Every structure is written in C-alpha cells, then in structure tokens.
Amino acid sequence: MLETGTTAPDFTLPDQNGKNHSLKEYRGKKVILYFYPKDNTPGCTKQACGYSALLPQIEEKGAIVLGVSKDSVVSHKRFEEKQNLSITILSDPERKVIEAYDVWKEKKNYGKVSMGVVRTTYLIDENGIIIMANDKVKAADDSEKLLEILSQ
C-alpha cells in the first residue's frame, strides 16, 4: 500500500465503455480510487452498488469515484448493466496500475495461497496527493466511510 502524503502514480485506463481516463484529468477534484478483486462477486458488488448509491452526495463534496480491477472492459460493462452501476470502473488486465498502487499481494483463502488484488481504497486530493489509504476495507461500508471522510 502506498503511503499517505505521497504523490499518486498517474495512469490511463479504459472504463466499462472503452473511454480512457487518466488521473491527471481529475486534478482539482478529490478522487476516491478503489481497487477490488473481481466483478460480480458478493463483496465487490456490495462495494460498487454502495458507491453508485452515494455518488450524488460524493460528487456534491467535489469528489469522483473510480473503481479498478483486472477484469476486462467487457466484464465491466456486464457488471455495470447487471448491477445498474453509475460509477466509473476501470480495466487493468496487465495490472500496471494495480502494481503501481501496491495492491497485488499474496492472499490466503481457506489455506490456499495465491496472488490477487487486496481490496484497497485511496483518497487522492485535488493536487494528486494521497491523503488516505486503507487496505482493511469492509466492502459493504466503504462508500459510507469515504463519504463521512469527505464531509469532515
């Protein structure tokens, strides 16, 4: 996980519609950048739906939401349509951004060790500086927690 106070690595990735987004284009706004393991899984669905539900309030606070996983653009589009998502989800199948943000880690599941995305949320300020980093994310509560932080 990257440290707070450091400059967030810039990136350009396609969203669920194939449109490219770069971190630079969001200068002047706060960015909630969250990394999640897989589309259409229970925790990831709760997290994405939570952010979609609170998006108007988050935008009122001058922030945007970008979700990132290694799933394909096509998978993201299906996820968006199935769950009626209103947030932007970015595809990073080569894991360049996932690795730049240090969220590709060894994970243990039922005693089996494998590499994967550790659910992590970053809050990046208007100047591109990481002001919050959390790798102990509870998927169902993440959006509410971030809205609370933005409201302070």
N, C-alpha and C positions, 0 to 999 in steps of 0.2 A: 504494500500500500504506500502511496506517495504521501509525503509529509505536508501538513498544513503550512502555509507561508511560502511554498514553492510555486513556481510558475507551472501551470497546467500544460502538458505537452499538446501542441496543436495537432490537428488531424483533419482529414477529409474522408468522409464515408458516405455511401448511399443509404437513403432511407427506404421505407417499405414501398415507395413509388418510383424508386430508382433515381431520385433527385439527390445530388450531393450536398452535404452540409459540412462546413468547417467550423472549428471552434472560434477562429478569428472573426467570422461574420457576426458573432453574438457579443462582441465587445460592447460595453455599455449596458449590458443586461447581466443579471446573475444567471448561472447555468446549473441546473441540477443534472448531473451526469451520473446515471446509474448503470451498473453492469449486472447482467443476470445470466444464468446458465442456459435456459432453453425456452423457446416459445411453447405455448400451450401446455405447460406443466402447472400443477396447482399453485405453487408459491409464486412463480413468475406471472401467472395470470392475475393473482390477487394484487401483486405489486403494480402491474401495468394498469389494471382496472382502477386501483386506488388513485394513481396519478391522473388517469383520464377524468375521474370524477371530480378531482380537486383542481384541474387545470385552470379553470377561470379564476379561482382565488389565487393560485400561484402566479398567473400572469398579471393579476392586479398588483402583486408585490414586485413586479418588474423582473420576473424570472421566467425561464423556459425550461422544459424538461426534454432530455434526450436519453433514451434507453439504448443500450448497446449489448448485443450478443454475437456469437459467431454463426448464428443461423443465417440462411440466405435471404436475399431480398424477397424471393417468392414465399418463403416460410413466414417472413414478417408480414407480408400482405395478407396471407391466410389468417394469421394471428390477429391482425388489425380488424379484418372483416368478421371473423368468428366472435371476437370479444367486443366489437364496436368501439375500438380504441380511438382516442382523439390526440394522443401524444405521438411524437416522432420517435421511431425506433430505427436504429442504425445497424447495418450489417457489416461485420468484421470477420469474414471467414478465414482470412490469413492471420488473424489475431495480432495484427500490428499495434492497434490501439489498446487492445486488451493487455498486451505485454508491456506497452509503454506506460500504462497506468498500474502495472504490477498486480493484476488481479488473476493471472493464470498461475494456479498453485496446485500443489499436491493436496488431494482431498481423500478422506476416508469415508466410505459408505458401507455399512454392515461388514466392516473388517477388510473390505477390498480397497486398495489404494489405486487411485488414478489421477490424472491431471485434468483440471477443469477450471471454469470461471468461478471464483469465490464472489458471491453476491456482495457488491460494494457500492456505496453511494458517495459521490463527491459533490460539494457545493463550491462553485467557482465564482469569484466576484467579477465585477464589471471590467476589471483590468486583467483578467486571466490568471488570478492568483487563487490557489486552493485555500479556502477558508474553513472547510470542514471535510473530514474523511472518516468514513465508517465502514468497517468490514465485518461488523457484527449485526448486520441488517436483519430485522424481522420483516419479511415481505409484506405482511398484511398491514403493518403500522408505518412503513417507511414514508409514504406520501404525507400522512398527518404529521409525522415528526418534522419533516422538512418544511411544511407549511408553518408549523409552530416556530421554527428557527427563523424563517423569513419574516415572521410577524414581530420579532423582537426588536 
